[in-house]
Amino acid sequence: MLKHYFLILVLLASNWVNAQPTAILMSEEKNSIYQQQLELVSRFYGFDIQQTSFNIEQLTPNSEVFLLILTEQSLKQINPNNFFNMLSKNFPQIPVLIVGLTPELSSDVLKQWTQDKIQQIQEIGNNFEGHYQLEKLPLTGQLSGLKIPFKNQKVSGFNLKDSSLKSIIDLVSKEDKKYPFLVNLSTPTNEIFFQSYVQPSSLNGEPIWRMNLRRFLEISGLMMLAKKYCNDKCWHTENIYANLTIDDPWLIEPYGLLNYKKLLEKMNQANYHTTIGFVPWNFDQNNEKQVIDLFQQNPQRYSLSVHGNNHDHREFYKYKTEKDDPWVAKPLEIQEKNIRQAISRMEQFKIKTGLNYDPVFIFPHQIAPEQTLGLLKKYNFIATFNGGNIPLESNDPVDPLFYFRATSSQFANFPSVNRYDVSNYEEPQIALNLFLGNPILFFEHIILFAEGIDSFNKTAEMVNRLQPTIKWASLGEIARHLYVQRKLKDDAYQIQMLSSNIQLENKKTIPITYQLKKAETTNPQSVKNNGQPLEYVYQNNELLISITLQPQQTNQIEITYPNDLNVKAEDVSKPHFKINFLRWISDFRDITFSNNFIGQYFIRAYYGSNAYQGGFKGLILMGLGGFIFIAIVWYSLRKYRRSQQRKLA
């Protein structure tokens, strides 16, 4: 056994230190903003950086180099003729990105480097207001054609002499004047990209640099070129996934505004998948066979995930509270009891209905504190999906890289995935997440269908247009694909696991050896490959696995952790009047009250105002306000009807 472990470790170590794809930065400046930006992008895509001085004779042929980056200072120090000769000789087909060009660059130097194609670099202003637009090109990918609002940063643009330079990104003022920002010059051997200056946000300290649409402009050239030219040798996701989750319903037809059969027709029309965030408290409700059959017969369209336990508002709140907290404290031991009970109830539900559920967890209202995520890991959930992936009471990470991906395992070594309210997730933000390889995750309650059971179709169609190859799937399938991979050579890949349960697919025509690595703080109880024990190495808080898949083979790697849960011994009863009444009133709201415009208005106000986040006082005030509103409407309608009756009399 030790011999096998040793061989695995040697194999993994040899592959993990393989030569990495490399970007060369030609600059003598240390810790410059461009070096910081390149380091950030390199950590996201997983390539090495080599920084050199202006002595181009030092640059020797290297098959791992995929990109050269020069700054404005570089242009002043290097002879362009010598550089392009060296480039065509030693690095043919390797693109060059020249960044940060300002009006301070002399016209002679500009002319030499751009073959007299750029007439001038113009400072647009310190407070430019307008938008930037990405042209419809393969390089811009899912961002093609988007217009992104942009203002309050110092920025420069190009004046081009002719149309032989292809504009990739344009800055467009409020007056619709267009300034090319990122342009492409094709030479016989290499593609040269010129990017004008934009005032950078600090990558160090506060305020936190968060990846968003506006800041993407600052690193757009690096991101797009790294994605295209490093390609599958850098970290990437093989597939991009999407999902719509509707929280709270149980399985009756209809559940208020939600008609499962009609929704299936609309999902088939627009091609999307709906997960129901199922509250375990409903495990023994009269879930109807026709709806259960619908789920079993259409797993490509419908799935279930675990949504809390009792869903008595903040059942996964702070462990200790202060005087002004709106909800009472929920100590860790109570939260653990709820998780154990939730699993036991869902297992009872599975036995009763024959319907399976995904071992992913959705917290009611807001994500719990970090230690609760550790409990989800302990009880072998494989991910949590919530509106926000930073646990309650945890500080926002200051590392900019955190905000590039929707999934983080930074807290309790457990994958926490960000999802978005349907109404707040707009096309530009979706396009950016697609570009970054993030799953596109929507959530709502049944109020989504107030305008019709097809209310989500336009959104699904928009996502499918942006990413024609997107896979709509259950949260469980998405959780099993929470990993990134990169190619070492034709028959070997590296995998960075985020989830403890992943599905690998070899779509190649040759056997592929996968070297899996997972940051791991717990010695697993078992590691299995398609249900069979799999050898692994666990050391220095890392789990290392090597596995070979034959062509077109799919395998599931499952890591489990030790716990003492006995689902048959857990108490699944529902004796608490307060919780039972709360679930009854919630179901009445959704099943009965939602079927008229007054109820719909109230429900929208309930969720839109975040009153449910304000504790029981907020709920009482909301309920009182709703009662007064309904009374006024009822009185007005009654008065109107009487007046109409008098007119008829």
Secondary structure by P-SEA (a helix, b strand, c coil): caaaaaaaaaaaaaaaacccbbbbbbccccccaaaaaaaaaaaaabbbbbbbccccccccccccccbbbbcaaaaacccaaaaaaaaaaccccbbbbbccccccccaaaaaaaaccccccccccccccccccccccccccccccbbbbbbccccbbbbbcccccccccbbbbcccccccccbbbbbcccbbbbbbcccccccccccccccccccccccaaaaaaaaaaccccccccccbbbbbbbbcccccccccccccaaaaaaaaaaccbbbbbbcccccccccccaaaaaaaaacccccbbbbcccccccccccccccccccccccccaaaaaaaaaaaaaaaaaaaaacccccccccccccccccaaaaaaaaaaccccccccccccccccccccccccccccccccccbbbbbbbccccccaaaaaaaaaacccbbbbbcccccccccccaaaaaaaaaaaccccccccaaaaaaacbbbbbccccbbbbbccccbbbbbccccbbbbbbbbbbcccccccccccccbbbbbbcccbbbbbbbbcccbbbbbbbbbbbbccccccccccccaaaaaaaaaaaaacccccccaaaaaaaaaacccccccccaaaaaaaaaaaaaaaaaaaaaaaaaaaaaaaaac
